[in-house]
Structure formats: structure tokens, C-alpha cells
């Protein structure tokens, strides 16, 4: 086993860390407070090649691997979880199904501008059925050379800002659901009100509304009736990105905690020298490292063409729980200051909670893991 990063991966991580610290972090707290998405940051990520990090150069990407991709998401999330999930949703959830199931024409038409950072992507799976994706209610019925789409999708990351949406809808009661690429501005496709959230506040979340929205047949992704398979396979890889996001948030909380523990003095010495605080920091660091290794393992397996569904569930489950535990402890270490907006740990804690919920709740992850173990 070789746990070392390649020279290219180390270089990309260094570039992203500098970019995140210099361009993203200074405005992170303000954007969170104002619930404001900054498209200019996405444009800058496009200029750096981050928006197409795992896709081949033939489709406008960088041609790197999935480990490099999770390194990028981790570094972005270390300063701003909202920026991290913007990229994760764009690549893992919108870009991946187009790359894996799209025709050559679809890849050049939709994936290339996404990879080059000229267009932002989003993923529309969730409707009123919540985690029970198989019970979705939205429909897309064939009418000549179009599908007529009716219904809605809720809690959609990047909604309103994205130009390209991968949307799932029932096409036939006998065949189940199908996947479509829907472009912003298509008649009959509009947005509901912006969702106000506890955390990840500078990442836009909105409802997608479809009323007699006519989608060309050539926008069908894969075959009719393959939608559920496409959705579940997309989630497998997407969870690795969410795990990386959780690792980044947790690492940021640990960084602040260590710096504070060195400076803050109580009872004649730095609080980091008190066993109560020292043990907290040790446990936090150990959980983060375990989460990081699980995340990198899942990404590595995907890069190697190996099965990774169970590993991505392990990573998402453990990393998100670890992020929640670590950020709560960070607030505790900073005490009263941790509960104020003068320090970022309260934001990290709010952001971390979302990691346990989206892209399959942690209860879902436990079901997935146990089902796969029993099947084996």
C-alpha cells in the first residue's frame, strides 16, 4: 500500500489551498451571513481547471483522477463548505451521469462547457418522496419527439444559478423513471423560492418547477427506464465528494481549536496543556484522519475501476458524523467565544450538520452498508 500523494496531486492541492485562502476565505463569513452566492468564485475555479478536474481533456477537463477531485473539494470546504458543495454538485452529481451515460453529442454539448467552467451544473432527484427516490411523482410523458415534464424537485443545490440540470422523472408506469438534461431557460421550467437554511448558506438551494415543459428526445440521458440506476450510481460517487467536504470542515475546526488552545490561558497555562482540552484535540484529530483515509480509499477505488459503493457509504457516514462531533467540540473548546460569530467554528458546526443529511441521510447509509454486507 502506498498512501503518498503523487507530485501532481501535491501540486494541485497546494494551488487550491492558496486559491481558497486568498480568494474564498476572506468573504466566506460575509457570504454566509448574507446567504449570497458568488458566481465569480466559480468562474475563477473554471479558470484554474477545477470545474473539470476528473474529466478527459477531450471534453474540456483536466484528465485527473477521483483522488485529486476529493482533495480539491476538501481544500475548498476547509475555508467555505458552500463553495465545496457548489463544486461537488457540479462535478459528482451533474457532470458524472452525463459523462457515464451521455452520448458523444451530449458530452460535447453539455459536459464540455461545464468542465470548462462556462456553465454550472445541478442535479434534480429529490421531490416529495424524500429519501424514497423510487416513489417520485414527477412525470415526463412522451409526445412525439419531445417529453412533456410536469412536477417539481425540492432542495436542489445550485438551483437558479446553474444552466444545466440532470433531472429524473417517471416516463412510464411500466418502465420507471428516466434521466434528462434540462437547460435553464427552457419554457415551462422555472424556480420556486430560495430555501433559507441553517448552514451551507451561500450555496443556493431552490425548488425546480415544471409545467408542461417540453424536453427534446435527444436530451434523454441513457435509455428510457434507466433513471433509477443512473441516480443510484451517481449517488455512490457523490457521497465520496460529500465525505471530502465533511473532512475539510472538520479539519478547519481542528485548526482553529489548536490555535486557540495554544493562545488561551487559564489557571496559569495555555488551555491546550490541560488534559481535558488536550484529549479533545487528540480525539478530534484521530477522527479526522480516519475519515480522510476512508474518503481517499473510496476515491482511489473509483479511479481504479473497482467497486466503491460500500466504501463511499462508509466514508460519507463516518466523515459526516466525525465532522459534526469535531465541530461541536471546537465550539466547546472556544467556550463562549465559540458560540459567537467572532470565530468561524459556529459556522463550521452549522455547515457540518448538513453532511449527515444530504445525498442520502446517515440512516440511509447504514441501510446501504448493512444490505451490501448481508448480500456478500
Secondary structure, 3 states (H helix, E strand, C coil): CCCCCCHHHHHHHHHHHHHHHHHHHHHHHHHHHHCCCCHHHHHHHHHHCHHHCCCCHHHCCCCCCHHHHHHHHHHHHHHCHHHHHHHHHHHHHHHHHHHHHCCHHHHHHHHHHHHCCCCCEEEECCCCCCCCHHHCCCEEEEECCEEEEEEEEEEEECCCCCCEEEEEEEEECCCEEEEEEEECCCCCEEEEEECCCCCCCCCCEEEEEEEEEEEEHHHEECCCCCHHHHHHHHHHHHHHHHHHHHHHHHHHHHHHHHHHHHHCEECCEEHHHCHHHHHHHHHHHHHHHHHHHHHHHHHHHHHCCCCCHHHHHHHHHHHHHHHHHHHHHHHHHHCCHHHCCCCCHHHHHHHHHHHCCCCCCHHHHHHHHHHHHHHC
